[in-house]
């Protein structure tokens, strides 16, 4: 039997894959429902997708649904990915189609259409050059470097852009600080700082503008619920409110786990909990390597779930309200603080799913990037940030939220840490704020303990839905079909 610890998206995906190969799989989840960060929240008639909000590389989900003739998961490609608001009054529509987006930049900002298209072309090339080695293979392994793709990398190391920061790369392509800020923002997709993260991350825009961004017709949480349904149809058993105390190891091999104080025999264990938390609690007899132990966690998030009165057509499903000083925003996070003028992300699913909010209302998921928890006074920081957000929304889009919020909840690093076990409430495991970050993530199979595997955002290849799904695919490849 395979015991999977954690019903986050990585754990669910690995359960589906391994059940299809004929293995008996049980998933143990400490919370009362599945999803981990990919969850939902319901407050006074409003429904919110609680965590990840952008759906890219949908083929990784389609692979898991393959063979099911009754899949209820449907999604649509977004024509407009995100609407961006700048402090100077500029409104930029990030159209999915590259040519149309390039025209938008040329019309609204001071950069050329051809430069945008050249950037997206290089973004595509970088992804295609690196994806198999850095995303879909059990990296780091020596054999991964003896491939045609790796040979191309070795012959053209500058194409990897690992020895300059993301911001430096963007400055070489564009002259308008607003265009640079737009492309710098993609560093936040894995909790990193564009002024520190390697230029390799400039592959991320390719996922949106060349492949596409999508919206599940029933919301992001539908990905979780549908994959759980598929898993259960394959015989996977989900056990909720199950606190895993320890991974039992004998003579260098997994023999089971302890759940709520009782032993469960298992030939294999797939760990979907945060890697730092796992070594501190589940694997306290197995030391975390010094190389991994010194890695810094990624950024976290402060999210407000606002039930808002009225309809607000100036906003789309995905919206960004930029700060006037992006560098200072990231500098504040480095110091464990929150900028007085943070960039604000607003996600409104009721624009497409009318049942997500009562008639005459909208459901606003309002997020800012914040540092991981290191003992800050989050109550004080949250209240101060809330005032800054309300002032910014009023100033930049003309909506006075103070009298329009009729329902409210929040999620901060403390709650993220408590509910998901993420180390210090980080969203993406370790940060990518150095050029060796891809080499520093924990592998998907233990070198010291036979039968122990790792999936999820805190291990290779990284955080976010696509990479968590890729980690499950990598683990699946270690198992033979029964």
C-alpha positions in Angstrom: 0.0 0.0 0.0 1.0 3.6 -0.6 0.3 6.2 2.1 0.2 9.8 0.8 0.6 12.5 3.4 -1.4 15.6 2.5 -4.3 16.1 0.1 -2.8 19.1 -1.7 -2.9 19.2 -5.4 0.5 17.3 -5.6 -0.8 14.5 -3.3 -4.1 14.1 -5.1 -2.4 14.0 -8.5 0.1 11.4 -7.4 -2.7 9.3 -5.9 -4.6 9.4 -9.2 -1.5 8.4 -11.2 -0.4 5.6 -8.8 -3.9 4.2 -8.5 -4.1 3.9 -12.3 -1.0 1.8 -12.1 -2.7 -0.6 -9.8 -1.5 0.5 -6.4 -3.7 0.7 -3.3 -3.5 4.4 -2.2 -4.7 6.1 1.0 -4.4 9.8 1.4 -4.2 11.3 4.9 -5.2 14.9 5.3 -5.0 16.9 8.5 -7.8 19.2 7.5 -11.5 18.3 7.1 -11.4 18.6 3.3 -9.0 18.2 0.4 -7.1 20.9 -1.6 -4.4 22.3 0.7 -3.8 25.8 -0.7 -6.1 25.1 -3.7 -9.2 25.4 -1.6 -12.4 27.5 -1.3 -14.1 29.7 1.3 -17.7 30.5 1.8 -18.8 33.6 3.8 -22.4 34.9 4.1 -23.5 33.8 0.6 -20.2 34.5 -1.1 -17.9 31.8 -2.5 -14.2 32.5 -2.9 -11.4 30.5 -4.4 -9.1 30.7 -1.4 -5.7 30.2 -3.0 -4.2 29.9 -6.5 -6.3 31.9 -9.0 -4.7 31.5 -12.4 -4.8 28.2 -14.4 -2.0 27.5 -16.8 -0.7 24.4 -18.5 -4.1 22.7 -18.3 -2.8 19.7 -20.1 -1.3 18.5 -16.8 -4.8 18.3 -15.4 -6.2 16.8 -18.6 -3.7 14.0 -18.3 -5.2 13.1 -14.9 -8.7 13.3 -16.3 -7.9 11.1 -19.3 -10.0 8.0 -19.5 -12.9 9.5 -17.5 -15.9 9.9 -19.7 -17.8 11.8 -17.0 -15.4 14.5 -16.1 -17.2 17.6 -14.8 -14.2 19.9 -15.2 -14.5 22.4 -18.0 -12.5 25.6 -18.6 -12.1 28.4 -21.0 -9.1 30.2 -22.4 -9.1 33.9 -21.2 -9.1 36.5 -24.0 -8.0 39.1 -21.4 -5.6 37.7 -18.9 -5.2 40.6 -16.5 -6.1 44.3 -16.4 -3.2 46.4 -15.0 -3.6 49.8 -13.4 -0.6 52.1 -13.0 -0.3 55.1 -10.6 -0.1 57.5 -13.5 -3.5 56.5 -14.7 -2.4 54.1 -17.5 -4.6 51.1 -17.9 -3.0 48.2 -19.7 -5.0 45.2 -20.9 -2.8 42.1 -21.0 -4.5 40.3 -24.0 -3.6 36.7 -24.3 -2.9 36.8 -28.0 0.7 38.0 -28.4 0.1 40.3 -31.4 -2.8 42.0 -29.8 -0.9 42.4 -26.5 2.2 43.8 -28.3 -0.1 46.4 -30.0 -1.6 47.3 -26.6 1.9 47.9 -25.1 2.9 50.0 -28.1 -0.3 52.0 -27.8 -0.3 52.5 -24.0 3.4 52.4 -23.1 6.6 53.7 -24.7 8.0 50.4 -26.0 7.8 48.9 -29.5 5.5 46.1 -30.6 8.4 44.3 -32.1 10.3 44.3 -28.8 7.4 42.7 -27.0 7.1 40.0 -29.7 10.9 39.4 -29.6 10.7 39.1 -25.8 7.8 36.5 -25.9 9.7 34.6 -28.6 12.8 34.3 -26.4 10.5 33.4 -23.5 9.2 30.5 -25.5 12.7 29.4 -26.6 13.9 29.5 -23.0 11.0 27.4 -21.8 11.4 24.9 -24.6 15.2 24.7 -23.9 14.8 24.1 -20.1 11.4 22.6 -19.4 12.3 18.9 -19.8 15.5 19.2 -17.7 14.3 21.6 -15.0 10.6 20.8 -14.8 9.6 17.4 -16.0 12.7 15.4 -15.1 13.8 14.1 -11.7 16.4 16.8 -11.5 19.1 16.9 -10.2 20.4 13.7 -11.7 23.5 13.3 -13.8 21.8 11.4 -16.5 19.5 14.4 -17.2 22.5 16.3 -18.5 23.2 13.7 -21.3 20.2 14.7 -23.4 19.9 16.7 -26.6 18.2 19.6 -24.7 21.0 19.7 -22.1 23.6 19.6 -24.9 21.9 22.7 -26.4 22.1 24.4 -23.0 25.7 23.5 -22.7 26.5 25.0 -26.1 24.5 28.1 -25.4 24.8 28.8 -21.6 23.9 32.5 -22.1 20.5 31.5 -23.3 19.7 30.3 -19.8 20.1 33.9 -18.5 21.1 32.5 -15.1 23.9 35.0 -14.5 21.8 38.2 -14.7 18.7 39.0 -12.7 15.2 38.9 -14.2 15.0 42.7 -13.8 18.3 43.1 -15.7 17.1 41.0 -18.6 13.9 43.0 -18.8 15.8 46.3 -18.8 17.7 45.1 -21.9 14.5 44.6 -23.8 12.5 47.6 -22.7 12.9 51.3 -21.9 9.6 52.2 -20.3 9.7 51.4 -16.6 6.0 50.4 -16.8 6.8 47.6 -19.3 9.7 46.5 -17.2 7.5 46.5 -14.1 4.9 44.4 -16.0 7.4 41.7 -16.8 9.2 41.9 -13.5 5.9 40.9 -11.8 6.2 37.4 -13.2 8.9 36.7 -10.5 6.1 36.7 -7.9 4.5 33.7 -9.6 6.9 31.6 -7.6 7.4 33.9 -4.7 10.6 35.5 -5.8 12.1 39.0 -6.1 12.8 40.1 -9.7 15.8 42.2 -8.5 17.4 39.0 -7.2 15.9 36.1 -9.1 17.7 34.7 -12.2 16.7 35.8 -15.6 15.8 32.2 -16.3 12.4 33.1 -14.9 11.7 35.2 -17.9 10.3 31.9 -19.4 7.2 32.4 -17.2 5.4 34.9 -19.5 5.4 32.2 -22.2 2.9 30.2 -20.2 0.3 33.0 -20.4 0.9 34.7 -23.7 2.1 31.9 -25.9 0.3 28.9 -24.3 -2.6 30.6 -22.6 -4.3 31.3 -19.2 -7.5 29.6 -18.4 -10.5 29.9 -16.1 -12.3 26.8 -14.8 -16.1 27.3 -15.4 -16.9 26.3 -11.8 -13.9 28.1 -10.2 -10.4 27.0 -9.3 -11.6 24.7 -6.5 -13.3 22.6 -9.1 -9.9 21.3 -10.0 -9.5 19.8 -6.5 -13.0 18.4 -6.3 -12.9 16.8 -9.7 -9.5 15.2 -9.2 -10.6 13.8 -5.8 -13.7 12.4 -7.5 -11.5 10.7 -10.2 -9.2 9.4 -7.5 -12.0 7.9 -5.5 -13.4 6.3 -8.6 -10.0 4.5 -8.9 -10.2 3.2 -5.4 -8.2 5.9 -3.6 -9.3 6.4 0.0 -9.2 9.8 1.5 -8.9 10.1 5.3 -9.6 13.5 6.7 -8.8 15.1 10.1 -5.9 12.7 10.1 -2.8 14.0 11.8 0.3 12.1 10.7 2.7 12.0 13.6 5.6 10.2 12.0 7.0 8.3 9.0 8.2 4.9 10.3 11.5 3.8 9.0 13.3 0.5 9.6 16.7 -0.4 8.3 16.7 2.5 5.9 13.3 1.7 4.4 9.8 3.0 4.9 7.5 0.6 6.7 4.5 2.8 7.4 3.3 6.0 9.2 1.7 6.8 12.5 -1.7 8.6 12.2 -3.5 10.0 15.2 -1.2 7.8 17.3 -1.9 4.5 15.4 0.3 2.7 13.0 -0.5 2.2 9.3 1.7 -0.2 7.4 2.9 1.1 4.1 5.4 -0.1 1.5 5.7 3.4 0.1 5.1 6.9 1.4 4.5 10.0 -0.7 5.0 13.1 1.3 3.0 16.1 0.1 3.7 18.3 3.2 6.2 21.1 3.3 9.7 19.7 3.2 10.9 21.8 6.1 7.9 20.8 8.3 8.3 17.2 7.2 11.9 16.9 8.4 11.2 18.7 11.7 8.2 16.6 12.6 7.8 13.5 10.5 11.4 12.7 9.7 13.1 14.0 12.8 15.5 11.0 12.8 16.6 11.9 9.2 18.6 15.1 8.9 17.9 17.6 6.2 21.0 18.3 4.3 22.9 21.4 5.2 22.6 22.7 1.7 18.8 22.6 1.9 18.6 23.7 5.6 20.0 27.2 4.8 17.6 28.0 2.0 15.3 30.9 2.5 11.5 30.5 2.2 9.6 32.2 -0.6 7.3 35.1 0.0 3.9 34.6 1.6 0.5 36.4 1.1 -2.0 38.5 2.9 -5.4 37.9 1.4 -8.7 39.7 2.1 -11.9 38.0 1.0 -14.4 40.9 0.5 -18.1 40.5 -0.2 -18.6 43.8 -2.1 -21.9 45.6 -2.8 -22.5 46.7 -6.4 -21.2 45.9 -9.8 -17.8 47.4 -10.8 -17.2 47.1 -14.6 -13.9 48.9 -14.5 -12.4 45.7 -13.1 -12.1 42.4 -14.9 -11.6 38.8 -13.4 -7.9 39.4 -12.8 -6.6 42.9 -11.9 -3.3 44.4 -10.7 -2.9 47.8 -9.1 0.8 48.6 -9.3 2.9 50.4 -6.8 4.9 53.4 -7.9 8.1 52.0 -6.4 8.4 48.3 -7.1 12.0 48.1 -5.8 11.0 49.5 -2.4 8.1 47.0 -2.2 10.5 44.0 -2.5 13.1 45.7 -0.3 10.5 46.0 2.5 9.7 42.3 2.2 13.4 41.4 2.5 13.3 43.2 5.8 10.2 41.3 7.0 7.9 44.3 6.4 5.1 45.3 4.1 5.3 48.3 1.8 3.1 51.3 2.6 2.0 51.2 -1.0 1.9 47.5 -2.0 0.9 46.2 -5.4 -2.6 44.8 -5.1 -4.1 41.9 -7.0 -7.9 41.6 -7.2 -9.5 38.4 -8.4 -13.3 38.4 -9.0 -14.8 35.1 -10.0 -18.4 36.4 -9.9 -17.6 38.2 -13.1 -17.9 34.8 -14.7 -19.7 32.7 -12.1 -22.7 34.7 -11.0 -23.6 32.3 -8.2 -20.3 33.1 -6.4 -21.9 36.3 -5.0 -25.5 37.3 -4.2 -27.4 39.4 -6.7 -26.0 43.0 -6.9 -22.7 42.0 -5.3 -19.2 40.8 -6.2 -16.7 38.5 -4.5 -13.3 40.2 -4.3 -10.2 38.2 -3.5 -7.7 40.9 -2.7 -4.0 39.9 -2.2 -0.7 41.5 -1.6 2.7 39.8 -1.4 4.2 39.8 2.1 7.3 38.3 3.8 7.1 34.9 5.4 6.3 34.7 9.1 9.3 35.4 11.3 7.4 36.6 14.4 6.0 39.8 13.1 2.9 41.3 14.7 0.5 40.2 11.9 -2.6 41.7 13.5 -1.0 45.1 13.4 0.4 44.6 9.9 -2.9 43.3 8.6 -4.9 46.2 9.8 -2.4 48.7 8.4 -2.3 46.9 5.1 -6.1 46.8 4.9 -6.2 50.6 5.2 -3.5 51.0 2.5 -5.4 48.7 0.2 -8.7 50.5 0.6 -7.0 53.8 0.0 -5.3 52.5 -3.1 -8.5 51.0 -4.6 -10.3 54.3 -4.1 -7.4 56.3 -5.5 -6.7 54.2 -8.6 -10.0 52.7 -9.7 -12.5 55.1 -8.0 -14.2 52.5 -5.8 -14.7 53.5 -2.1 -14.7 50.1 -0.5 -15.1 51.4 3.0 -18.9 51.4 2.8 -19.3 48.6 0.3 -17.8 45.6 2.1 -20.6 43.5 3.5 -18.7 40.3 4.3 -15.1 39.8 5.1 -12.4 37.1 5.9 -8.7 37.0 5.7 -5.7 34.7 5.3 -2.2 35.7 6.5 1.1 33.8 6.9 0.2 32.6 10.3 -3.1 31.0 9.1 -1.3 29.6 6.0 1.3 28.0 8.2 -1.3 26.6 10.5 -3.7 25.3 7.9 -1.3 23.9 5.3 1.9 23.3 7.3 3.9 25.6 5.0 7.1 26.6 6.6 6.7 30.1 7.9 3.6 30.4 5.8 5.6 30.6 2.5 3.6 29.9 -0.6 6.2 28.3 -2.8 8.7 26.5 -0.5 12.2 28.0 -1.0 12.6 31.2 -2.9 14.3 31.4 -6.3 16.3 34.5 -5.4 19.6 33.2 -6.6 20.8 31.5 -9.8 21.4 28.2 -8.1 17.8 27.9 -6.8 16.8 25.2 -9.3 19.7 23.1 -8.0 18.8 23.6 -4.3 15.3 22.1 -4.3 14.7 18.8 -2.5 14.6 15.8 -5.0 11.4 13.8 -5.5 12.8 10.6 -4.2 14.8 10.2 -0.9 18.4 9.2 -1.3 18.6 7.9 2.2 15.2 6.2 2.8 13.9 3.6 0.3 10.2 3.9 -0.5 10.0 7.6 0.4 8.9 10.1 -2.2 8.1 13.8 -2.2 5.7 16.0 -4.2 4.3 19.5 -3.8 5.5 23.1 -4.0 8.4 22.8 -1.6 10.3 20.2 -3.6 11.5 19.9 -7.2 10.4 21.5 -9.5 8.7 24.2 -7.4 5.5 25.9 -6.4 2.3 26.7 -8.2 -0.3 24.3 -9.7 1.7 23.3 -12.8 4.9 22.5 -11.0 3.1 20.6 -8.2 1.4 18.5 -10.9 4.8 18.0 -12.6 6.2 16.7 -9.3 3.5 14.1 -9.2 4.3 13.1 -12.7 8.0 12.7 -11.8 7.2 10.4 -8.8 4.8 8.4 -11.0 7.7 7.6 -13.3 9.5 5.9 -10.5 6.8 3.3 -10.2 6.1 0.3 -12.4 2.6 -0.7 -13.5 1.4 -3.7 -11.4 
